[in-house]
Amino acid sequence: MVLARFLPQDERFFQFFDDAASNAKEAAQLLVDLVGHYEDVERKVRRMADIERRGDEITHQVFNALNSTFVTPLDREDIRDLASKLDDFVDYIEEAARRMMLYHIEESTELARLLARILSEQADLIAEAVPMLEHTKQRDNLMRHLVEINRLENEGDDLLDRAMSTLYEGIVEVPALIKAMRWGELYQILEDATDRAEDVANTLEAIVLKHA
């Protein structure tokens, strides 16, 4: 991947990606705090919404820059795709937090904490991997990060499968059924968020292989 030859003004795209990845890391850290210390929920969800809006702003900056830049450091479609995938990752994290407030969840669960941990680890890896796009010598290290993001997604799949296999066991009352259904939705959103992290990894991999 030869990126040193690109013009200086093109470096802003890499900065946008770094900003988006850092924003995703902040969202995932806040989710860990939310499910790990389930208090002050409304305030934390409002903060999460601010982070999500920040992600939208970065994505818009990317698209606006594409419209005003003749030469780009990566293929235009790759730039759009990576920006969108990073934005989607944050969207799903924010949606999980928002649903917890909307569903008046009274307390967190161990599974929610485990899935949040997976998301946080994925976000950390993304935040480390994205800056490596600029550096040819970091290619192998970048690819190792992507493999680990995918492994974590598989871990999330396994957790969801185990949870759903027992979620409705022993339920005979309607209130308990409603609670279980809401948690089923929340677990699915959290697992979907791990899929969105995998989408980021797959997009990064495609870019790296294209410029190898």
GIFENSUL-V719771 format. One record per residue. RES is the residue in three letters. OMEGA is omega in radians with two decimals (999 if undefined). D_FIRST is the distance of its C-alpha to the first C-alpha in Angstrom with 2 decimals. Layout:
# GIFENSUL-V719771
res = {RES	RES}
omega = {OMEGA	OMEGA}
d_first = {D_FIRST	D_FIRST}
This chain:
# GIFENSUL-V719771
res = {MET	VAL	LEU	ALA	ARG	PHE	LEU	PRO	GLN	ASP	GLU	ARG	PHE	PHE	GLN	PHE	PHE	ASP	ASP	ALA	ALA	SER	ASN	ALA	LYS	GLU	ALA	ALA	GLN	LEU	LEU	VAL	ASP	LEU	VAL	GLY	HIS	TYR	GLU	ASP	VAL	GLU	ARG	LYS	VAL	ARG	ARG	MET	ALA	ASP	ILE	GLU	ARG	ARG	GLY	ASP	GLU	ILE	THR	HIS	GLN	VAL	PHE	ASN	ALA	LEU	ASN	SER	THR	PHE	VAL	THR	PRO	LEU	ASP	ARG	GLU	ASP	ILE	ARG	ASP	LEU	ALA	SER	LYS	LEU	ASP	ASP	PHE	VAL	ASP	TYR	ILE	GLU	GLU	ALA	ALA	ARG	ARG	MET	MET	LEU	TYR	HIS	ILE	GLU	GLU	SER	THR	GLU	LEU	ALA	ARG	LEU	LEU	ALA	ARG	ILE	LEU	SER	GLU	GLN	ALA	ASP	LEU	ILE	ALA	GLU	ALA	VAL	PRO	MET	LEU	GLU	HIS	THR	LYS	GLN	ARG	ASP	ASN	LEU	MET	ARG	HIS	LEU	VAL	GLU	ILE	ASN	ARG	LEU	GLU	ASN	GLU	GLY	ASP	ASP	LEU	LEU	ASP	ARG	ALA	MET	SER	THR	LEU	TYR	GLU	GLY	ILE	VAL	GLU	VAL	PRO	ALA	LEU	ILE	LYS	ALA	MET	ARG	TRP	GLY	GLU	LEU	TYR	GLN	ILE	LEU	GLU	ASP	ALA	THR	ASP	ARG	ALA	GLU	ASP	VAL	ALA	ASN	THR	LEU	GLU	ALA	ILE	VAL	LEU	LYS	HIS	ALA}
omega = {-3.09	-3.08	-3.07	-3.06	-3.05	-3.05	-3.08	-3.09	-3.14	-3.10	-3.14	3.11	3.10	3.09	3.07	3.14	3.11	3.13	-3.14	3.13	3.09	3.11	3.10	3.10	3.12	3.12	-3.12	3.10	3.12	3.09	3.08	3.11	-3.12	-3.07	3.13	3.10	-2.96	3.13	-3.11	-2.98	-3.08	3.13	-3.13	3.13	3.07	3.11	3.11	3.12	3.08	3.13	3.13	3.11	3.07	3.08	3.09	-3.13	3.13	3.12	3.11	3.10	3.11	-3.10	3.10	3.12	3.09	-3.11	-3.08	-3.10	-3.13	3.13	-3.13	-3.08	3.09	3.06	-3.09	-3.12	3.10	3.11	3.11	-3.08	-3.12	3.11	-3.13	-3.12	3.07	3.12	3.12	3.13	3.13	3.13	-3.10	3.08	3.13	-3.13	3.11	3.13	-3.12	-3.14	3.12	3.11	-3.10	-3.12	3.13	3.09	-3.05	3.13	-3.13	3.12	3.12	-3.14	3.10	3.12	3.12	3.13	3.09	3.10	3.10	3.14	3.13	3.11	3.08	-3.13	3.08	-3.14	3.10	-3.12	3.07	-3.03	-3.02	3.12	-3.14	3.13	-3.08	-2.95	-3.11	-3.07	-3.11	-3.03	-3.10	3.11	3.09	-3.13	3.08	3.08	-3.10	3.08	-3.13	3.07	3.12	3.11	3.13	3.09	3.08	3.08	3.08	3.08	-3.11	3.12	-3.14	3.13	-3.13	-3.13	-3.08	-3.12	-3.11	-3.00	-3.04	-3.13	3.05	-3.11	3.14	-3.11	-3.11	3.14	3.12	3.11	3.13	3.12	3.14	3.13	3.14	3.10	3.07	3.10	-3.12	3.11	-3.14	3.12	3.12	3.10	3.07	3.11	3.07	3.05	3.14	3.04	3.09	3.08	3.08	-3.14	-3.14	3.11	3.08	3.13	3.14	3.12	-3.12	-3.11	-3.14	-3.06	-3.14	999}
d_first = {0.00	3.78	6.17	9.11	10.52	11.57	15.25	16.89	18.67	15.62	15.15	18.07	16.16	14.38	17.92	19.40	17.25	18.22	21.78	21.86	20.70	23.31	25.82	25.31	25.83	29.01	30.25	29.84	31.59	34.39	34.80	35.25	37.85	39.55	40.07	40.69	43.20	44.64	46.53	46.23	44.49	45.01	43.64	40.48	39.98	40.43	37.79	35.45	36.16	35.23	31.83	31.34	32.33	29.91	27.13	28.51	28.54	24.86	24.08	26.40	24.76	21.41	23.26	25.30	22.37	20.88	24.30	24.39	20.93	20.33	16.66	14.36	10.83	10.32	12.72	16.15	17.08	14.23	15.35	18.90	18.36	16.81	19.50	22.17	21.31	21.45	24.70	26.12	25.66	27.78	30.22	31.10	31.64	33.86	35.72	36.62	38.02	39.90	41.47	42.81	44.70	45.84	47.10	48.97	47.50	49.83	47.77	44.41	43.91	42.24	39.95	38.84	38.07	36.08	33.99	33.45	32.31	29.72	28.48	28.39	26.40	23.87	23.75	23.30	20.31	18.77	19.60	17.89	14.73	14.08	13.67	10.90	8.56	8.65	7.97	5.43	8.84	9.89	8.03	11.37	13.50	12.09	12.84	16.23	17.02	16.52	18.80	21.35	21.40	22.22	24.82	26.45	26.72	28.60	30.80	31.62	32.61	34.94	36.54	37.23	38.77	41.05	42.10	42.94	44.96	47.42	47.16	50.36	52.42	55.93	55.69	59.02	59.28	57.68	56.37	54.60	53.16	51.83	50.25	48.60	47.31	45.78	44.07	42.86	41.19	39.72	38.32	36.75	35.12	33.79	32.39	30.94	29.14	27.49	26.40	24.85	22.83	21.68	20.76	18.47	16.87	16.60	15.02	12.34	11.82	11.75	9.07	6.76	8.07	7.87	4.23	4.30}
